[in-house]
Amino acid sequence: MTDLAANNSSLDYYRRWATTPITERPRISVVIPAYNEEWRILPTIGAIATHISSLDVPWELIVADDGSTDSTAELVEELDLVNLKLLTTPTNGGKGSAVRRGVLAAQGELVLFADADQSTPIEQIESLIARIDEGDDVVVASRAAEGADVANKSLSRKVFSAGLSMIVRGIFRIPVADTQCGFKLFTAEAADLLFRRQLIDEFSFDLEVLYLAGKLDLKTSEVPVTWIDAPGSKVDAAKVAVEFLRDLAIIRWNDARGRYDGVNHPAVAITGPRVVPQR
């Protein structure tokens, strides 16, 4: 197939997804947490929708807006894509809160959460799906695994990531080197088990989710990916380091007191309007 024919085919798949409601369970749900992303949410949705549509499987896209004060939510709503759900909330609850709302609203057999900055290009999803097909429950995109291609990563991020990896492996025994990459794939069953228990609403929710995966004996792996340090990142390495150390203690405290032994959040089933206000 020529490049032109392939592009036309991908466009046909996208148009069908954008205008025809899916009538069967999605194979894939993609969740994008978004807070004040008006400058990049549209190209991100475009890239994700074009690529996932080209896989020719039923799928849905969920944007979990985290109380944005700019036009993020309005821009998403104006796209009027029939298989896109926009979850809104009046206040900013933190990235962990936004991802949880999106994941618990997802209907797919597989659930991917992907950062709005596209630091990990959506084309990497196939390598994660392959691991799920081999029997894994949770697959983590990794900037630290052998074979990863990391571009433009700042010195502060490198130092933070190295220190984080030492703590995670030494204290928490989590079997992945990169807990914080914003590109993770779950089976529907694993997603439900993890995010109905997850409690942390801020940056360290990834660590909590992977800690819970170990606690629940879910098979977890990481795959090397291409990653680009996108301009305009909202991560303040020094601030995040302090929050991370605090959250390590919180996770231990929660576990010791049995707060992960039962579910903490109700299941969510959203099948109606594409724009869904949530509290």
C-alpha positions in Angstrom: 0.0 0.0 0.0 1.4 3.4 -0.9 1.8 6.1 1.7 -1.0 8.1 0.0 -3.4 5.1 0.1 -2.5 4.4 3.7 -3.2 8.0 4.7 -6.5 7.9 2.9 -7.4 4.7 4.6 -6.5 6.1 8.0 -8.6 9.2 7.3 -11.6 7.0 6.4 -11.3 5.1 9.6 -11.1 8.4 11.5 -14.2 9.8 9.8 -16.2 6.7 10.6 -15.2 6.9 14.2 -15.9 10.6 14.5 -19.4 10.4 13.1 -20.8 6.9 13.8 -21.5 5.8 17.4 -20.0 2.5 18.2 -22.6 -0.2 19.0 -20.4 -2.8 20.7 -18.0 -2.8 23.7 -14.9 -0.8 22.9 -11.7 -2.7 22.5 -9.8 0.3 23.7 -10.6 3.2 26.0 -8.1 6.1 25.9 -8.2 8.5 28.9 -6.6 11.9 28.7 -6.4 13.9 32.0 -6.4 17.6 31.1 -5.9 20.8 33.1 -5.6 24.1 31.2 -4.4 22.4 28.0 -6.1 24.7 25.5 -2.9 25.1 23.4 -2.3 21.4 22.9 -5.6 19.5 23.6 -6.8 19.7 20.0 -3.6 18.4 18.3 -3.4 15.7 21.0 -6.9 14.5 20.3 -6.2 14.6 16.6 -3.1 12.5 16.8 -4.7 9.9 19.1 -7.9 9.7 17.2 -6.2 9.3 13.9 -3.9 6.6 15.0 -6.3 4.5 17.2 -9.0 4.7 14.5 -6.5 3.3 12.0 -6.3 0.1 14.1 -9.9 -0.6 13.0 -11.3 -1.7 16.3 -14.2 -0.1 18.3 -12.8 2.4 20.7 -13.7 5.4 22.8 -11.8 8.6 23.9 -12.4 10.1 27.3 -11.1 13.6 28.2 -11.2 14.1 32.0 -11.0 17.8 32.4 -9.7 18.7 35.9 -11.5 22.0 36.5 -9.7 23.9 33.8 -10.0 27.7 34.0 -9.2 28.2 30.3 -11.1 27.0 27.2 -9.9 23.4 27.3 -13.4 21.9 28.0 -15.1 24.2 25.5 -12.7 23.3 22.7 -13.2 19.5 23.3 -17.0 19.9 23.4 -17.0 21.9 20.1 -15.3 19.0 18.3 -18.6 17.1 18.5 -17.0 13.7 18.1 -19.6 11.1 18.8 -17.3 8.6 20.5 -15.6 11.2 22.6 -16.8 11.7 26.2 -15.8 14.9 28.1 -15.9 14.6 31.9 -16.0 17.9 33.6 -15.7 19.0 37.3 -16.1 22.5 38.8 -12.8 22.4 40.7 -9.2 21.2 40.2 -8.8 17.9 42.0 -5.4 16.8 40.9 -4.1 14.6 38.1 -4.7 11.4 40.1 -8.3 12.4 40.6 -8.8 13.2 36.9 -7.3 9.9 35.7 -9.4 8.0 38.2 -12.6 9.6 37.0 -11.7 8.8 33.4 -10.7 5.2 34.0 -13.8 4.4 36.1 -16.0 5.8 33.3 -14.2 3.7 30.6 -16.0 0.8 29.0 -13.2 -0.7 27.0 -11.6 -4.1 27.3 -8.2 -2.2 27.5 -7.8 1.1 29.2 -4.9 3.5 28.4 -4.2 6.7 30.1 -2.1 9.1 28.2 -0.8 12.5 29.1 -2.1 15.5 27.1 1.4 16.6 26.2 2.1 13.6 23.9 5.5 13.1 25.4 5.0 9.4 24.7 3.6 9.3 21.1 0.3 7.3 20.8 2.0 5.0 18.2 3.7 3.3 21.2 0.4 1.7 22.2 0.9 -1.4 20.1 3.9 -2.5 22.1 1.9 -2.3 25.3 -1.1 -4.1 23.8 1.3 -6.9 22.8 2.2 -7.5 26.4 -1.4 -7.5 27.5 -2.1 -10.1 24.8 0.7 -12.2 26.3 -1.1 -12.2 29.6 0.0 -9.1 31.5 -2.6 -7.1 33.5 -0.7 -3.8 33.7 1.9 -2.5 31.2 3.9 0.7 31.9 5.7 2.7 29.2 9.2 3.2 30.4 11.9 5.8 29.8 14.3 3.7 31.9 14.0 0.3 30.4 16.8 -0.9 28.0 16.0 0.3 24.5 14.1 3.4 25.5 14.7 6.5 23.3 14.5 9.6 25.5 15.0 13.0 23.9 15.5 16.4 25.6 15.1 15.2 29.1 16.2 18.0 31.5 18.9 17.4 34.1 16.4 18.0 36.9 14.1 15.3 35.5 17.1 12.9 35.1 18.2 13.4 38.7 14.6 13.1 40.0 13.9 10.0 38.0 17.1 8.3 39.2 16.4 9.0 42.8 12.8 8.0 42.5 13.8 4.7 40.9 16.2 3.9 43.7 13.5 4.6 46.4 10.8 2.7 44.5 12.9 -0.4 43.9 14.6 -0.4 47.3 11.6 0.3 49.6 8.4 -0.5 47.6 9.8 -3.5 45.6 7.8 -2.3 42.6 9.3 -4.3 39.6 9.5 -1.4 37.1 12.1 1.3 36.8 9.9 4.1 35.6 6.7 4.5 37.7 5.8 8.1 36.5 5.7 7.9 32.7 2.2 9.2 31.7 1.4 6.3 29.4 0.0 3.1 31.1 -2.3 0.3 29.8 -4.6 -1.8 31.9 -7.0 -4.6 31.3 -10.5 -3.6 32.3 -10.5 -5.9 35.3 -7.1 -4.5 36.5 -8.2 -0.9 36.0 -11.4 -1.5 38.1 -9.5 -3.2 40.9 -6.8 -0.5 41.1 -8.7 2.7 40.5 -11.6 1.9 42.8 -9.0 1.6 45.6 -6.6 4.4 44.6 -6.7 7.4 47.0 -3.9 9.8 46.1 -5.1 12.6 43.9 -1.8 14.3 43.0 1.4 13.4 41.1 2.2 10.2 43.1 -1.0 8.4 42.1 1.1 6.4 39.5 3.2 5.0 42.3 0.2 4.1 44.4 -1.5 2.3 41.5 1.6 0.2 40.9 2.0 -0.5 44.6 -1.6 -1.7 44.6 -0.9 -3.8 41.5 1.8 -5.7 43.5 -0.4 -6.0 46.5 -3.2 -7.5 44.4 -0.8 -9.8 42.5 -1.5 -8.3 39.1 1.1 -9.2 36.5 2.9 -5.9 35.7 5.6 -5.2 33.2 7.3 -2.2 31.4 8.3 -1.7 27.8 10.8 0.8 26.5 9.3 3.7 24.5 10.2 6.8 22.6 9.8 9.8 24.9 10.2 13.5 24.3 10.3 16.1 27.0 7.5 18.3 25.7 7.7 22.0 26.1 5.4 23.6 28.6 5.6 20.8 31.1 3.8 21.6 34.4 6.2 19.4 36.4 8.3 21.2 39.0 10.9 18.6 40.0 11.8 20.1 43.4 8.1 20.5 44.4 7.2 17.1 43.1 10.2 15.5 45.0 8.8 16.8 48.3 5.3 15.7 47.5 6.5 12.3 46.4 8.3 11.6 49.7 5.2 12.7 51.6 3.1 10.4 49.5 5.4 7.4 50.1 4.6 7.8 53.8 0.9 8.2 53.1 0.8 5.0 51.0 2.5 3.0 53.8 0.0 4.6 56.3 -3.0 3.7 54.2 -1.9 0.2 53.7 -1.1 -0.4 57.4 -4.6 0.8 58.3 -6.3 -1.4 55.7 -7.5 1.4 53.6 -6.7 -0.6 50.4 -8.4 -3.8 51.5 -11.8 -2.7 50.1 -13.0 -0.4 47.4 -13.0 3.3 48.1 -14.8 4.6 45.0 -18.0 3.3 43.3 -18.0 1.9 39.8 -19.0 4.4 37.1 -21.0 3.6 34.0 -21.5 6.5 31.6 -23.5 5.7 28.4 -25.5 8.9 27.9 -24.4 12.4 27.0 -20.9 13.0 25.7 -20.4 15.9 28.2 -20.8 14.6 31.7 -20.4 16.9 34.7 -18.9 15.2 37.7 -18.4 16.4 41.2 
